[in-house]
């Protein structure tokens, strides 16, 4: 069985290609969207209860 050696980089990578500000903005938008979706579904369920219930 052949033994392989891991590649060593001469210089460490200190920069990240990810834009953290944009990531936070997107995540916060997602959380707000989920929160309002849950509120909307709850209101819809209450309305449907009174409409469908004889």
Contact map, one row per residue, 1 for C-alpha under 8 A:
111000000000000000000000000000000000000000000000000000
111100000000000000000000000000000000000000000000000000
111110000000000000000000000000000000000000000000000000
011111000000000000000000000000000000000000000000000000
001111100000000000000000000000000000000000000000000000
000111110000000000000000000000000000000000000000000000
000011111000000000000000000000000000000000000000000000
000001111100000000000000000000000000000000000000000000
000000111111000000000000000000000000000000000000000000
000000011111000000000000000000000000000000000000000000
000000001111100000000000000000000000000000000000000000
000000001111110000000000000000000000000000000000000000
000000000011111100000000000000000000000000000000000000
000000000001111100000000000000000000000000000000000000
000000000000111110000000000000000000000000000000000000
000000000000111111100000000000000000000000000000000000
000000000000001111100000000000000000000000000000000000
000000000000000111110010000000000000000000000000000000
000000000000000111111110000000000000000000000000000000
000000000000000001111111000000000000000000000000000000
000000000000000000111111100000000000000000000000000000
000000000000000000111111110000000000000000000000000000
000000000000000001111111111000000000000000000000000000
000000000000000000011111111100000000000000000000000000
000000000000000000001111111110000000000000000000000000
000000000000000000000111111111000000000000000000000000
000000000000000000000011111111100000000000000000000000
000000000000000000000001111111110000000000000000000000
000000000000000000000000111111111000000000000000000000
000000000000000000000000011111111100000000000000000000
000000000000000000000000001111111110000000000000000000
000000000000000000000000000111111111000000000000000000
000000000000000000000000000011111111100000000000000000
000000000000000000000000000001111111110000000000000000
000000000000000000000000000000111111111000000000000000
000000000000000000000000000000011111111100000000000000
000000000000000000000000000000001111111110000000000000
000000000000000000000000000000000111111111000000000000
000000000000000000000000000000000011111111100000000000
000000000000000000000000000000000001111111110000000000
000000000000000000000000000000000000111111111000000000
000000000000000000000000000000000000011111111100000000
000000000000000000000000000000000000001111111110000000
000000000000000000000000000000000000000111111111000000
000000000000000000000000000000000000000011111111100000
000000000000000000000000000000000000000001111111110000
000000000000000000000000000000000000000000111111111000
000000000000000000000000000000000000000000011111111110
000000000000000000000000000000000000000000001111111110
000000000000000000000000000000000000000000000111111111
000000000000000000000000000000000000000000000011111111
000000000000000000000000000000000000000000000001111111
000000000000000000000000000000000000000000000001111111
000000000000000000000000000000000000000000000000011111
